[in-house]
Amino acid sequence: MKYQVGEVGRVVVAQLDDDDDILEGLVDIAKREKIKAGVFYLIGGIKDAKIVVGPTQDVMPPTPTWRELVESHETLGIGTIFWYKDEPRLHLHGAYGKWDTVKAGCLREAAKTFLIMEAVIVEIKGVKAIRDLDPLSNMVLLRLPGN
């Protein structure tokens, strides 16, 4: 295990409106505000999204199993922001509910807001966390340099 200790920086509250691209909006905020490390919370409506619900098999590199959220779903999510090279990269897991059915998974592709999505981004200062390509999984994962 590796870890670093940082401090809370700025807090950004964002409102994503109907049909806004959720991931694109969060990346845009991270770029504009130069948030190099952070955690974010989402609550609201989502539609037209694809989530990963796990690997097909527990082998490396993993092959993702995808599910689509075609209709509107209620969403509660948490994610992190760390940069890979010159771009912020998000890692977002959430629960997505419609009527009596709930799916949980990693939102990786474009997703649209249904009605409204509220986001709270908490900047983390004083850590040197980045994302880097992991050759075993072939995924861009969190790295804590210097530990």
Protein Blocks (a to p, Z undefined) as FASTA:
>chain_A
ZZddddddddddddddehiafklmmmmmmmmnopabdcdddedddehiaddebdfbacdd
ddddddddfbacddddddddddehjaccddddddddehjaccddddfbdcddehiacddd
dddehiacdcdddfklopacdddehZZ
